[in-house]
């Protein structure tokens, strides 16, 4: 049996896969089972930060594999401690809890926000505000947090205690907070990724921060997709001059291995105490060794290069035939096309370029270090697919 036949027979049908079996990759090139190569503008949905088979990452991971592949969190290990230190020093946050995924990082943030509010104000103060069109994960609780009703079908009743308000509508948020006394936190994405690659406006984030400060409402910033250099800043909230109380991240942090992190600021650094949360695999030494390699290389020069590449893509595509608009930050871009996004994606795949969707848009999430000649070639293919 071929791989696709085996997959269809034995793996749960939760994914509408493309008819493409990938076998290997190097940098921003991947190969299928027939040996055909493709330029990869997906990077595992913002996971493979430095592309595929990155030498430095492989060395860091394999060295750790030869020493200690896993240990219980009842013991100390070097990679987790050093990664937490690096995250805090790079962001100004105070403590880190490690998990395995973005959904788990958000679950941790929600738990901590409710505990903070319960400890200080009582258990009635438990409501979490999220934004319409948001996406925060696929567990029952993070689905409840997600502000898109199409994700809720078939899984209700969801976890109670979440309310949604329109993104970029400061007055609606102010009205909601005024009429709802038991709000513990506001959870938001700086760029709504699955919602269509839509950045929040500076005016809205400023108003949100002011409202939160006045009411001692925690700000929980979901950087699962937008974090780790993706937007041209280390984390997306840095574009807005904000200081969230909790920041969550995953995806690109591990560089290809499963790793989530919940970062706590000064208000929240002591909320989690022994026994209040845990994870068997969170802080796995191999995953953390890989993340140390990734995070240490996301420096000012790389971030500037991400912004320059973003400017190139936006400039090359804006106003081109078949393209209506472009949104996003850095190398997290959404393209509204005249043709259905699925048709553009299929046409690009036929021409050797892999891209993906975000709602009705084409989405680009290349490796941060994609070589400029490859990016230029991929953009020419996208232009052809949109216009043809």
Secondary structure as GFF3:
##gff-version 3
##sequence-region A 1 388
A	DSSP	alpha_helix	3	10	.	.	.	ID=ss1
A	DSSP	beta_strand	22	26	.	.	.	ID=ss2
A	DSSP	beta_strand	29	32	.	.	.	ID=ss3
A	DSSP	beta_strand	37	40	.	.	.	ID=ss4
A	DSSP	alpha_helix	43	46	.	.	.	ID=ss5
A	DSSP	alpha_helix	55	65	.	.	.	ID=ss6
A	DSSP	alpha_helix	78	91	.	.	.	ID=ss7
A	DSSP	beta_strand	95	99	.	.	.	ID=ss8
A	DSSP	alpha_helix	102	121	.	.	.	ID=ss9
A	DSSP	beta_strand	127	131	.	.	.	ID=ss10
A	DSSP	alpha_helix	140	145	.	.	.	ID=ss11
A	DSSP	three_ten_helix	149	151	.	.	.	ID=ss12
A	DSSP	beta_strand	162	165	.	.	.	ID=ss13
A	DSSP	alpha_helix	170	179	.	.	.	ID=ss14
A	DSSP	beta_strand	183	189	.	.	.	ID=ss15
A	DSSP	beta_strand	191	192	.	.	.	ID=ss16
A	DSSP	beta_strand	198	199	.	.	.	ID=ss17
A	DSSP	alpha_helix	202	215	.	.	.	ID=ss18
A	DSSP	beta_strand	218	223	.	.	.	ID=ss19
A	DSSP	three_ten_helix	236	239	.	.	.	ID=ss20
A	DSSP	beta_strand	246	249	.	.	.	ID=ss21
A	DSSP	three_ten_helix	251	253	.	.	.	ID=ss22
A	DSSP	beta_strand	260	264	.	.	.	ID=ss23
A	DSSP	alpha_helix	285	297	.	.	.	ID=ss24
A	DSSP	alpha_helix	300	317	.	.	.	ID=ss25
A	DSSP	beta_strand	323	329	.	.	.	ID=ss26
A	DSSP	beta_strand	332	337	.	.	.	ID=ss27
A	DSSP	alpha_helix	341	350	.	.	.	ID=ss28
A	DSSP	beta_strand	353	354	.	.	.	ID=ss29
A	DSSP	beta_strand	356	358	.	.	.	ID=ss30
A	DSSP	beta_strand	361	364	.	.	.	ID=ss31
A	DSSP	alpha_helix	372	387	.	.	.	ID=ss32
###
